[in-house]
Amino acid sequence: MGAQAITTNPAITATKPVKPLRLLPPLPPLTPIPAFAPTPASHATADADTAPGSHKPSDPLRPSEAPRSPESAKSPDDSTDSTESSESFESSGPWDDGLIARRVSEATAAALAAERVTALESGGRGPGSQTPAPLAYDGRLRSRLDALRELVGLSRARVESETLAEAGRVLDEAAARRKLSGRHTVVAIAGATGSGKSQLFNVLAGVAISETGVRRPTTAAPIACSWSDGAAGLIDRLGIPGRLRRRPLQSPEAEAQLRGLVLVDLPDHDSAAVEHRRQVDRILKLVDAVIWVVDPEKYADAVLHERYLRPMAGHAEIMFVVLNQIDRLPGEAADQVLDDLRRLLDEDGIALGEHGEPGATVLALSALTGDGVGDLRESLGQFVAERGAAARRVSADVDAAAADLRPVYAAGPRVGLSEEAREEFTDRLADAVGATAAGEAAERAWLRNANRACGTPWLRLWRWYRSRGESSTGRIPVRAAQPDEEATARQRVEQAVRTVSDRASTGLPAPWAQAVREAAVRGSQGLSEALDDLAARAGLPPGRPPRPGWWPTAVLVQAAMTLLQVVGGLWLSGQIVGVMAPNLGVPVLLMVCGIVGGPLVEWSCRMAARGPARRYGQEAERQLREAAAGCGRARVLDPVAAELLRYREVREQYGRVVRSGTGVE
């Protein structure tokens, strides 16, 4: 098809010269009966419509007005073979549903009366009731609508309103349609200029209602024609005024076949008037079904396929595609054009209702000669009798809205914040807060305290002399952080937050990935300062590190070694000055035991202190890591997890929306 506006079929080249279209001949007047008139003056129920040259019909009669006699006028175009007449018939009283131009026969009146009696006896509301029962959706469709409503509600703070606008419109229209008649089916007839849709509209109605002619555009406003009462709310929803509402030619056969049908003739979708195209686009979103009328010349029009048929491919079950004017095609050309039309529809993605499968109904007919109109009337009557078009339309609208929202909710199979990402984030925060260095410092402090407690008095005295300016807590004095170190720690925190947000948002649709990143950024504000304060408050308790149970014994042994040195030294000194008898062996032995035993005890204590010191340092590191992890979890991980949980909720609702099924059982 491409960008060309018209595809020329070889079969069309063999057509004969096109003759001017012959319009419907004027219908013979029917004898009115006094079925609705209380006085003889109102027995005549037929009144004249406006002249065919003007599209404005007469206003409905008020009870005080008398009916007017029919009038006919010629078409302004003298080249037509026959004149065009338009008749409208009214009752003497106003119709509560706003429908006018009604023609009633005895058989029709009797059928309607019997129908009302049957409805009253059954306790329900029959098709002829003035207030028919509202439309009822089945459980599957209601579930999908509820899921879509919940989906929109959960997404308002995360997704732009423009993205959710179509879904909101579908919900509003579904709710509005549900309140109206469920026994009526609104079908629009749409087509391009010169396709003959208004002529087909008149043929189906059995009376010249919509204006036809060679003037373009002919149809300036939508016209509604209802085959039964109770459709006022549906027509009001379309915005069609009372002066553009009509009744078809009443007959028992037509009443039985098309009861419940509301047919709407639309302006040309390719009209040069912008307002006409706007009306077509607006009403096509509100009707239950649509009949697309195409002609042999413009059935492949790019505007029709690209602007309407292709976007409405999912609405195939409520779509009729009618190839009109087949009387202009000779021989088998009509079948060839029809096959080519089916090919184009298949390329548009429109399922064709063939071999019992659901899809669009494709027919060929001639509204001028009546060939094939009976098949359309039969298919349309069966379609209306099923009373499922409205639900199928709503279900198709939900499918289209879900397809438009797929980029917003569809994601890869692996979405979320894994344990590996959490641990990596915690490690990065621990590095930024210096948990490993703090643990090593605590271990060294424990060992230093052990050496001081278990060392020899002389070595302790020497160490005390060297460490007079150090802290008395036994820890390494805390050095003030330099500006470059603070900047490095802040960069580490920012890098940790950026990394965890990227990993958490991987595979998410753009709106939700952005929401996850924004939540992480909001949580990271002030995180570096909070970690610094936490490191100061979550440090080790003041005072010396705790001592194991064997330290008092080691201290006593070290004191004993010192005592041996002192006793041996005093004994040896007493011998030197002559106070004591000479005996070098015993004092020297005591001194040697004290001198050698003191360092040996200190070394043994140092070896024994390595395990407790390591555990003490690990505990200090663990406490700082847990404190940093708790701060990071409260400020970053929990908000990110909340966004991911919200996405899982909307993803679940979206899954309910896109479940297969038309919603009609």
Stockholm file with secondary structure:
# STOCKHOLM 1.0

chainA/1-665         MGAQAITTNPAITATKPVKPLRLLPPLPPLTPIPAFAPTPASHATADADTAPGSHKPSDPLRPSEAPRSPESAKSPDDSTDSTESSESFESSGPWDDGLIARRVSEATAAALAAERVTALESGGRGPGSQTPAPLAYDGRLRSRLDALRELVGLSRARVESETLAEAGRVLDEAAARRKLSGRHTVVAIAGATGSGKSQLFNVLAGVAISETGVRRPTTAAPIACSWSDGAAGLIDRLGIPGRLRRRPLQSPEAEAQLRGLVLVDLPDHDSAAVEHRRQVDRILKLVDAVIWVVDPEKYADAVLHERYLRPMAGHAEIMFVVLNQIDRLPGEAADQVLDDLRRLLDEDGIALGEHGEPGATVLALSALTGDGVGDLRESLGQFVAERGAAARRVSADVDAAAADLRPVYAAGPRVGLSEEAREEFTDRLADAVGATAAGEAAERAWLRNANRACGTPWLRLWRWYRSRGESSTGRIPVRAAQPDEEATARQRVEQAVRTVSDRASTGLPAPWAQAVREAAVRGSQGLSEALDDLAARAGLPPGRPPRPGWWPTAVLVQAAMTLLQVVGGLWLSGQIVGVMAPNLGVPVLLMVCGIVGGPLVEWSCRMAARGPARRYGQEAERQLREAAAGCGRARVLDPVAAELLRYREVREQYGRVVRSGTGVE
#=GR chainA/1-665 SS CTTCSCCCCGGGGGCCCCCCCCCCCCCCCCCCCSSSCSSGGGCCCEEECCCTTSCCCCCCCCTTSCCCCCCCCCCSCTTSSSCCCCEEECCSSCCTTCCCCCCCCHHHHHHHHHHHHHHHHHTSCCTTCSSCCBCCCCHHHHHHHHHHHHHHHHHTTTSCHHHHHHHHHHHHHHHHHHTSBSSCEEEEEEECTTSCHHHHHHHHHTSCCSCCSSSSSCCCSCEEEESSSSCHHHHHHHTCCGGGEECCCCCHHHHHHHTTEEEEECCCTTCSSHHHHHHHHHHHTTSSEEEEEECTTTTTCHHHIIIIITTTGGGGGGEEEEECCGGGSCTTHHHHHHHHHHHHHHHTTCCBCCTTCSSBEEEECCTTTCTTHHHHHHHHHHHHHHTCHHHHHHHHHHHHHHHHHHHHHCCCSCCSCCHHHHHHHHHHHHHHHTHHHHHHHHHHHHHHHHHHHHSCHHHHHHHHHHTTTSCTTSSCCCCCCCHHHHHHHHHHHHHHHHHHHHHHHTTCCHHHHHHHHHHHHHHHTTHHHHHHHHHHHTSCCSSSCCCCTTHHHHHHHHHHHHHHHHHHHHHHHHHHHTSSCCCCHHHHHHHHHHHHHHHHHHHHHHHHHHHHHHHHHHHHHHHHHHHHHHHHIIIIIHHHHHHHHHHHHHHHHHHHHTCSCCSCC
#=GC SS_cons         CTTCSCCCCGGGGGCCCCCCCCCCCCCCCCCCCSSSCSSGGGCCCEEECCCTTSCCCCCCCCTTSCCCCCCCCCCSCTTSSSCCCCEEECCSSCCTTCCCCCCCCHHHHHHHHHHHHHHHHHTSCCTTCSSCCBCCCCHHHHHHHHHHHHHHHHHTTTSCHHHHHHHHHHHHHHHHHHTSBSSCEEEEEEECTTSCHHHHHHHHHTSCCSCCSSSSSCCCSCEEEESSSSCHHHHHHHTCCGGGEECCCCCHHHHHHHTTEEEEECCCTTCSSHHHHHHHHHHHTTSSEEEEEECTTTTTCHHHIIIIITTTGGGGGGEEEEECCGGGSCTTHHHHHHHHHHHHHHHTTCCBCCTTCSSBEEEECCTTTCTTHHHHHHHHHHHHHHTCHHHHHHHHHHHHHHHHHHHHHCCCSCCSCCHHHHHHHHHHHHHHHTHHHHHHHHHHHHHHHHHHHHSCHHHHHHHHHHTTTSCTTSSCCCCCCCHHHHHHHHHHHHHHHHHHHHHHHTTCCHHHHHHHHHHHHHHHTTHHHHHHHHHHHTSCCSSSCCCCTTHHHHHHHHHHHHHHHHHHHHHHHHHHHTSSCCCCHHHHHHHHHHHHHHHHHHHHHHHHHHHHHHHHHHHHHHHHHHHHHHHHIIIIIHHHHHHHHHHHHHHHHHHHHTCSCCSCC
//
